[in-house]
Amino acid sequence: MQGLLWLLLPVAAFSGWLAARREQRRNRREPARRLAPDYFKGINYLLNEQPDKAIEVFIKMLEVDSETVETHLALGNLFRKRGEVDRAIAIHQNLIARTNLTDEERTLALLELGIDFMKSGLLDRAEGLFNQVLGSGMYTRQALSNLVDIYQQEQDWPRAIDYARRLETARGKSLRQMISHFYCEQAEEGLRAGDLRKARQHIQSAMDEDPRCVRASMLAAQVAQKDGDTELAIRHYERIEHQDEEFLPEAIEPLGRCYAALGRSAEFFEYLNQLASRHRGITPVLAVTEMVAQRDGVALAVEYLTAALRKRTSTRGLDRLIHYTLMHAEGKERENLQLLQEFTSKLLENKSVYRCNNCGFMGRLLHWQCPGCKRWNSVKPIHGIEGE
Ligand SMILES: [Zn+2]
């Protein structure tokens, strides 16, 4: 805080000096004394470590005119960035109260004040300001983008969709992926409430919006299962491979359950084998291994897994290989293997499974909206030696 105030001093001094000169011109017989007392009062507050009072004095000195509007805006933003939102609000409100601003300056100040309110969680007030900005016809994209953010925070999905479409037009850039997730959110609401008709409707809209939306396929499969149509659920899960290969691991476990429920495990085994040959990931390979172990015994499972691991390096694969080999190991070999397994399980312990392609956020849960950067559809299963 102190550092920032010292930076302000020259600006305040200059502005005070300008004010003093104007005053001087207006009344030559009464020379200006305004600068000195305020300026030194401010410095005294600073020296006494009373930055709150100091800032008040300096801001008062920094008269709003066409030359200092930008300084006020910059100052407000600086405070907001430092987390001192109350100060940012005071500065932006002070700016808006002036009558000598141009339309553009006033609109910009309204926009900034809206962002301040958003930061402090006063979403209703922020919403009102952004709508005012929209009415001015200036800074439309910024206002729309903030409104879409607000409606997401309020989980008002119909409005979020409405404003996202307007933002799409204003920007000339597709937001279909995000809009599709807004429909998925509503489909989930339907699923939670047991309203399958609502869920189906929104899933269809999500698919229309973005045919590659994996989440829509997963939701459609869940609805089909609630309907008792396991066959249809399988078709939805199997679509994921073609929508976004990176999400394939998500589909395998539920698919296994669906095939098992229909007593068609042999068919699933065939499908998994195809997946394992088409994709680099380890999840299909491990699923095949598991089935071989149950059907044909551990020795064949080990043989299959060893061959597969020659083509892809994977800690999870190695861990499973040790697990199966241990089943028939004895004596010194067993001890060595146990040591190795301790090592691989340590490597895998608490390992993040998902990562955001945009900000690098990592976690063990799949989030459709990144908790770090708030982007939609950017968190995906991690691939590579220690991941998928
Ligand atoms: Zn992120």
Residues whose N, C-alpha, C, O or C-beta is under 5 A from the ligand:
A	BS01	ZN	C356 N358 C359 G360 F361 C370 G372 C373 K374
